[in-house]
Amino acid sequence: MGEMEQMKKEAEALKTQIEAARKAVHDTDMASAASGVAPAPRVQLKTRRNLKGHLAKIYAMHWSTDNRLMVSASQDGKLLIWDSHSGNKVNAVPLKSSWVMTCAYAPSGNLVASGGLDNMCTVYNLKTPVIKTVKELDAHTGYLSCARFLSDTEVLTASGDTTCALWDLETGKQKTVFLNHVGDCMCLSLSPDMNSFVSGACDSLAKLWDIRDGQCKQTFLGHTSDINAISFYPGGNAIITGSDDCTCKMYDLRADQELITYQDAALNSGVTSLALSMSGRLIFAGYDDFNCNIWDSLKGEKVGVLSGHDNRVSCTGVPPDGMCVCTGSWDSFLKIWN
Amino acid sequence: MSNNSAGGLVSLQKSVKQLRFEAGIRRIKVSQAAAELKAFCLQNAHKDPLLMGVPSSDNPFRPPKSCALF
C-alpha cells in the first residue's frame, strides 16, 4: 500500500513539474505575437460541386495525392471514389460492414481503406480489373475511428479500444501498438516528415508518438471533452485539435503547450472535423450545427462560414495543392468549395 | 483509479514512467514558437489558393458551362 501512495505522490509531483516547465516558457501568447499581422481577408467561398450519390450519412472523406480524386464513406455501405473536377463517380466499393467510420486513400493512389464498428481496417486495391480486398487488418478490440496509409505497405489506425497501431500490409499484422490513451482514440494525423503522428481521444488528450519506437513523446492537455479531429500544421511544428467541448485549439510541439483556443460564445456545438489551408492560415472546422466555420489560425478570429448542409458536417478535407475544401455531411452530400 | 490490486500498481508505474519521460523534454519559449509559426504562415500565404482566391481561368472547379443540377 505504501508503494502505491508513493507512486501517486510522484505522479502528482511530475504533473506539477510539467505544468511549471510549461509556464516557465510561456513568455507571451499567440494572439499577442500575431497582433501585428494583417487580418485574413473575409473568406467567402462558393459551392463548386455538390456530389450526390450516397444514400445515407457520410462519415468520412479523404483526398488522393493527385488533388483530383477523393474517397468518401457512408453508412449506406459504400465507399465512393469521385473525380472532383467532373463531379463523376469513378468507382464504388461495396463494404462487408456498413457501419463505416473512416476511409483513407494511399499516397500512391493504388489502395483505399475503410473501417468502423467491425473493428477492422479493410484495404482494397483499386487498380486490379475488379476492385479486390487485399487485406483485412483484424486485431483491434474496439471500433476503427481513423486510418491513414504511410505507403502501400504500412497503415496507421486509431481505435475505440484506446490504442493506435502501425500495420504491415504484407503480413496483415500489427508492427507497433501505441498504448497510453485512457479513452477511445478518435482521430490521428501523420507528421509531414512521416516520423511521428498525433492522436486525439475521448480522454480529452492529444498525444504525439514516435512511429518507429512506439513511444508517446508528449501529451497535450486543455480540452474538456472528446477530441474528434486533429491535424498537423503544415511545417510540422504545431497541431490543431477539434473537440466536443465546442472549441478548436492550436498546440505547439516545441513549446509543449496550447497557444490559442478558437471559440465563440455563440457556438455551442461540438467540432466533428477539421482541415487546414495550405499555408495553415485558415482552419476549416465542421460542427454538429450543420456549419463549417473558418478560423484565422494566427489571430483566433472567425473569418467565414460554409453554410449549405442540411445536417451535421462530419468530415472536411483540403487536397495537397490547397485548391479547395471539401465538406461531407450526414445529409449524404459532399460539397466542394473555393 | 485507487485500487490495491497488482494491476493498479503496474498501471501506476507505467504512468509515472511516462510522466518522467514527458517532464524531461526540452521546451522552447512560446515567443519563439509563435514567431516561427507566424513566419511560416506569412511566407506561404501567397501560395495559398483558399486565402488568396483562385482566378476563374485557373480554377479546375470553376462553374461548369452547362447547367448544374442540385
HADDOCK unambig.tbl for C-alpha pairs under 7 A between the chains (distance, minus, plus):
assign (segid A and resid 1 and name CA) (segid B and resid 4 and name CA) 6.83 0.50 0.50
assign (segid A and resid 4 and name CA) (segid B and resid 9 and name CA) 6.18 0.50 0.50
assign (segid A and resid 7 and name CA) (segid B and resid 12 and name CA) 6.76 0.50 0.50
assign (segid A and resid 7 and name CA) (segid B and resid 13 and name CA) 6.92 0.50 0.50
assign (segid A and resid 7 and name CA) (segid B and resid 16 and name CA) 6.97 0.50 0.50
assign (segid A and resid 11 and name CA) (segid B and resid 16 and name CA) 5.32 0.50 0.50
assign (segid A and resid 11 and name CA) (segid B and resid 19 and name CA) 6.92 0.50 0.50
assign (segid A and resid 14 and name CA) (segid B and resid 19 and name CA) 6.18 0.50 0.50
assign (segid A and resid 14 and name CA) (segid B and resid 20 and name CA) 6.65 0.50 0.50
assign (segid A and resid 14 and name CA) (segid B and resid 23 and name CA) 6.64 0.50 0.50
assign (segid A and resid 17 and name CA) (segid B and resid 23 and name CA) 6.84 0.50 0.50
assign (segid A and resid 18 and name CA) (segid B and resid 23 and name CA) 5.24 0.50 0.50
assign (segid A and resid 25 and name CA) (segid B and resid 28 and name CA) 6.48 0.50 0.50
assign (segid A and resid 25 and name CA) (segid B and resid 29 and name CA) 4.45 0.50 0.50
assign (segid A and resid 25 and name CA) (segid B and resid 30 and name CA) 5.96 0.50 0.50
assign (segid A and resid 26 and name CA) (segid B and resid 29 and name CA) 6.26 0.50 0.50
assign (segid A and resid 26 and name CA) (segid B and resid 30 and name CA) 5.31 0.50 0.50
assign (segid A and resid 27 and name CA) (segid B and resid 29 and name CA) 6.61 0.50 0.50
assign (segid A and resid 27 and name CA) (segid B and resid 30 and name CA) 6.05 0.50 0.50
assign (segid A and resid 27 and name CA) (segid B and resid 31 and name CA) 6.20 0.50 0.50
assign (segid A and resid 28 and name CA) (segid B and resid 30 and name CA) 6.07 0.50 0.50
assign (segid A and resid 28 and name CA) (segid B and resid 31 and name CA) 5.63 0.50 0.50
assign (segid A and resid 29 and name CA) (segid B and resid 30 and name CA) 6.76 0.50 0.50
assign (segid A and resid 30 and name CA) (segid B and resid 34 and name CA) 5.74 0.50 0.50
assign (segid A and resid 33 and name CA) (segid B and resid 31 and name CA) 6.96 0.50 0.50
assign (segid A and resid 33 and name CA) (segid B and resid 34 and name CA) 6.30 0.50 0.50
assign (segid A and resid 33 and name CA) (segid B and resid 35 and name CA) 6.70 0.50 0.50
assign (segid A and resid 34 and name CA) (segid B and resid 38 and name CA) 6.95 0.50 0.50
assign (segid A and resid 48 and name CA) (segid B and resid 61 and name CA) 5.80 0.50 0.50
assign (segid A and resid 48 and name CA) (segid B and resid 62 and name CA) 6.67 0.50 0.50
assign (segid A and resid 48 and name CA) (segid B and resid 63 and name CA) 6.26 0.50 0.50
assign (segid A and resid 50 and name CA) (segid B and resid 70 and name CA) 6.56 0.50 0.50
assign (segid A and resid 85 and name CA) (segid B and resid 60 and name CA) 6.15 0.50 0.50
assign (segid A and resid 85 and name CA) (segid B and resid 61 and name CA) 5.84 0.50 0.50
assign (segid A and resid 217 and name CA) (segid B and resid 22 and name CA) 6.43 0.50 0.50
assign (segid A and resid 218 and name CA) (segid B and resid 22 and name CA) 5.82 0.50 0.50
assign (segid A and resid 252 and name CA) (segid B and resid 33 and name CA) 6.94 0.50 0.50
assign (segid A and resid 254 and name CA) (segid B and resid 27 and name CA) 5.55 0.50 0.50
assign (segid A and resid 254 and name CA) (segid B and resid 28 and name CA) 5.72 0.50 0.50
assign (segid A and resid 254 and name CA) (segid B and resid 33 and name CA) 6.99 0.50 0.50
assign (segid A and resid 255 and name CA) (segid B and resid 27 and name CA) 4.81 0.50 0.50
assign (segid A and resid 255 and name CA) (segid B and resid 28 and name CA) 4.81 0.50 0.50
assign (segid A and resid 255 and name CA) (segid B and resid 29 and name CA) 5.92 0.50 0.50
assign (segid A and resid 255 and name CA) (segid B and resid 30 and name CA) 5.71 0.50 0.50
assign (segid A and resid 255 and name CA) (segid B and resid 33 and name CA) 6.50 0.50 0.50
assign (segid A and resid 256 and name CA) (segid B and resid 27 and name CA) 6.27 0.50 0.50
assign (segid A and resid 277 and name CA) (segid B and resid 48 and name CA) 6.80 0.50 0.50
assign (segid A and resid 277 and name CA) (segid B and resid 50 and name CA) 6.50 0.50 0.50
assign (segid A and resid 278 and name CA) (segid B and resid 48 and name CA) 5.32 0.50 0.50
assign (segid A and resid 279 and name CA) (segid B and resid 41 and name CA) 5.14 0.50 0.50
assign (segid A and resid 279 and name CA) (segid B and resid 44 and name CA) 5.09 0.50 0.50
assign (segid A and resid 279 and name CA) (segid B and resid 45 and name CA) 5.60 0.50 0.50
assign (segid A and resid 279 and name CA) (segid B and resid 48 and name CA) 5.70 0.50 0.50
assign (segid A and resid 280 and name CA) (segid B and resid 41 and name CA) 6.05 0.50 0.50
assign (segid A and resid 281 and name CA) (segid B and resid 41 and name CA) 5.87 0.50 0.50
assign (segid A and resid 298 and name CA) (segid B and resid 38 and name CA) 6.86 0.50 0.50
assign (segid A and resid 322 and name CA) (segid B and resid 48 and name CA) 6.44 0.50 0.50
assign (segid A and resid 322 and name CA) (segid B and resid 49 and name CA) 6.04 0.50 0.50
assign (segid A and resid 322 and name CA) (segid B and resid 50 and name CA) 6.73 0.50 0.50
assign (segid A and resid 323 and name CA) (segid B and resid 49 and name CA) 5.43 0.50 0.50
assign (segid A and resid 323 and name CA) (segid B and resid 50 and name CA) 6.38 0.50 0.50
assign (segid A and resid 324 and name CA) (segid B and resid 50 and name CA) 6.44 0.50 0.50
assign (segid A and resid 338 and name CA) (segid B and resid 50 and name CA) 6.31 0.50 0.50
